């Protein structure tokens, strides 16, 4: 196995184990959602196409690309550093001009590709990068991730000809050719599961569809948005599952948010909770989350390790 892949897998499992020790998730199964109908966007012409991009090494990662009907590109996260070459080519094939790049939080499986690209942008032109800088105590709260985080922040500060915006309050809304994006949550001071709980939570929509992105949000991060002023904006057609679908937001969160389909940026070994000894034999909670979705009646799932590159129009 590639050294970088095995290292990232160990890091993911280590953070998962720490999160489990900090806060055990309640596991209650109820089929009745007791909530309003799932919102369906108004019918109309689609303003954008979205691609959910899988890791080409079947590793953890989070990568979404949007193209408006007029050809403008927006990127969310981008995945591990090893994904940067594919991402350059994918974006280059559509012109190589990125209108906006949003980073949920500075874990390598989310900002790694962009961090690599910033070291040498080559023919890729990025107009604007949006992120939410974490407090210093949070940066120091995960020693195994601190060096990569600081390198990323340093590259943002040194970026030439790229506007960088630090989002410190939720509520900002952006629009490109009928595609809309709203910031529902920003970095937090939580020192429990610190980096994941500083995930920027975003909602993207047009007149035809809506998608909410949870990044790697943990229980505390998800609950803060759920019970805050933008909680109702979490409702959407598609919901990106928090933390690759395991030990992210809890069951109660998923019960309270209205959605009809799940997006899973999830590799095989996380999807099956199999780190070498067979299905559901590992320490991950993915199968519990999958069971929650079954109990909620969710039938539509798009999983990177099974669907590959998936397109939403």
N, C-alpha and C positions, 0 to 999 in steps of 0.2 A: 504494500500500500504506500502511496505517495506520502512523504514525511509531512507535508503541509496538511494533507487531508487527515492523517491520523492525529496530528496535533490539534486540529480544530475539533475533531470528534471528542478527544479527551477533554478539551476545554468546555465543550457543550455539556458533556456528562457531569463535569465537576460543578459547573454553575447550576445545573439542574439539581444535583444532590444538595447543594447549599440552600437552594430555594426551598426544597422539600423540608429540610431541617428547620428553616425559619418559619414556615407557615404551611401546615398541613391543609390540604384542600378538602372541604366537605364534599361528600359524594352521595347525593340523594337523587333518586330516579323518580321523576314524575312526568307522566305523558301529557298532562293538561297544562298548557302554557298560561291560561288565564290572562290573556292580553289581547290587544287589538290586532286586526288583520295585518299581515305583512304588507308594507308599503310597496306599491308598484309605481315606477316613474310614469309620468304622463307620456302618452303615445306621441311620437313625432320622429323626425329625422334624427339619426344618430349624429352626434357632434364629434365623437372620437372613437377610435379603436384602441383597445388595451391588450397587451400581451403579458401573460404570466410566464416568466422565463425560468426554466429549470436549471439546477446546477448540472453542469456537464460532467461532474465527477461524482454525482449522486451523494453530495455532501449537503450540509445545512447551508442555507442561503435565502435571500429575500430580494427579488428583482422583478420590477414591473416597468413597462415602457408604454407610453400613451402617444398617439398621433392624432391631432385634430383633423377635421375634414379639410382644413386648408394646409395641412402638412407640417404644423408646428409640433415639436417633440418635447415631451415631459418625461422625466425618469424618476422613479421612486426606489431608493436604496441602490441595488445593483449586484449584491452578492459578494462572495469571497474575492480576494485578489486574483486568484487563478481564473476567474471569469472575465477579467478585464479585456482580454483579447477578443473573445466572442462578442462582448458588449460593444466594443469599438466597431467591429464589423457590422453588427446588427444596426447600430445607429448610423454608421457610415453609409450603409445601403439606402438609408432614407434621407441622406443629405448631410449628416454629420453636424447639424446645427441644433443644439439642445437649448430650448427656451428656458427651462427651469429644471433643476435637479433637487429633489427633496430627500433628506436623510432622516430616518426615524431616530437612530441613536448610534453611537460610535462603537459598536461591536463589529469585528472584522467580517462577519458573514453578512453584514448590511452595508457598511461603508467601505469595505476592503477594495472592491473594484474601483470605486471613485478615487480612493486614496492612491491607488496604483496609477490611475489615469492622470491625477494631478501632478505626479512626479514628472510626467512627460505627456502633455495632451496631444502631441503630434497633430494630425489633421482634424481632430475633434474640437469643435468650438462650443463652449458652455457659456451661456449668457449670465445665468443667475443660479446660485446655490443657496438653498434654505436649510437651516438646521436649528437645533435648540441646544445651546451650550449648557452642559451640566454644571452645577455648583462644584466648587473645588473639593468639598468633602465627599461628594459623590464620585468624582473622578478618582480620588484616592481610595474609595471604598471597595474597589475590585482590583487588587494589585496585579493580577495576571493580565488585565486588559489595559492598565494605565498607560504603558509605553505606546501602544498602538493608538490609543485615544489622543495622547498628546502629540504624536506625530501627525495625525489627521488634522487636529486643530492648527498646528503650525503650518501645514500645507494650505489650509483655508486662508490663514492670515497672509501667506506669501503669494497667494494666487494673483496672477496678473491678468488684467482684462476680463476678470470675472467678478460680478457683484455678489457679495456674500451677505446674507441677512440672517441674523440671530433672532429666532422667534422666541420671545419670552412671555407672551400672553396669548391665550387661545382666542379664536374669533376671526382672525384674518381670513379673507376670502379672495381668491384669485380666479380670473376667467381668461380663457383663450378660445376664441372662435366657438363659443357655446359650451365648452367644457369648463366645469367649475370645480374648484377645490377649496375646502374650508378646513382650517386647523381647529380641531376640537380639544386637543390636549398637548401640552408642551413638557419640557424637562421638569422633573420634580426633585425636592430635597430628600426623598426617601433614601435611607441607608440600608433598608432591607431589599435584597435583590436590586441593587442600585442602578445598574446600567439599563436593565430591562424596564424597570419602573420609570425610567426617564424617556421612554419611547414617545415620539410625537404621534398622536392619533389624528388621522385625516379622513375626510369624506370627499369622494369625487363623484360627480353626477352630470348628466345632461337631461334632456326631456324624455329619454328612453330608458335610462338605467341609472343605478346608483351603487357605489361600492364604498364600504368603510374599511379602512386599513388600521389594524391594531398594533402593527410592528411586533415587538416582543413584550407587550404590556403584561405586567404581573397583576396580581389581585388588587394591590393598592392603587396602581396607576389606572386600571380599568374602572374601579369603583369611584375614584375621584371624578372622572369624566361622567360616568353614569349618573352620579348624584349632583353634578354641577350644572351650570347654566346651559351647557350644550349637550346634555344627556339625551334629549329627544332626537338630536341629529345623528346619533349612532344608528338609528333605524335605516335600513337600506335593503336593496335586493340581494347584494352579495356581501359577505363578511369574510375578511381575511382573518384566519384563525390565529390567535395570539400565541407567540413563541412557538411557531411551527406546529401548533395544535396540541401542545402538552405543557402543563404547569405554567400556563399564562393566566388569563382571566378565569374566574371560577364558574361553576355551574350556574349559580344564581345570576351572574352577569349575562350569560347566554340566554337564560330564560327571560330576562327583562328586555333584551334587545330584539327587535323585530327584524327578521331576515328570512330569505327563502333558499339561499344557496351558500355553500362554503368554499372559500379559496384556501388551499393548503400548500404553503411553500415548504414542502416536507420531503426529505429523502427517505429511501426505502427503510433504512435501519431505525428511523424515528417513526415512520408510518406504522411499521409492524412491531415496534418495540423489541427489536431483535438485534442485539449487539454480538451475535455469534452463537447463541444457544437455542435459537428457534423463536417462533412467533410468541410475542407477549411474555418473554422470559426476562426482559431487562428491567431497568429501574425507572423507565419513562412512563408517562401517564397518557400516552396518545390513545390507547384503546379505551380508556375511560371517557375521554373527550368524544371519541367516535360513538360510544354508547349514548352519551348525552344527546348527540345530534340525532341519533335514531329515535330516542324518546321524545324529542321535540318534533319529530316528523319531517326532518330535513332529508330530502331525497336527492338533491343535486350537489355533487361534490366535484371539485376540480383540483387534483392532487399532482404536484409537479413530478413525482416519481412514477406515476402511472399514466398521466396525460401528456407528459412532455411539454412542449411549447403549446400553450393554449391561448386562443384568441377570442376576445369578446368585442362584438361590433355594436 
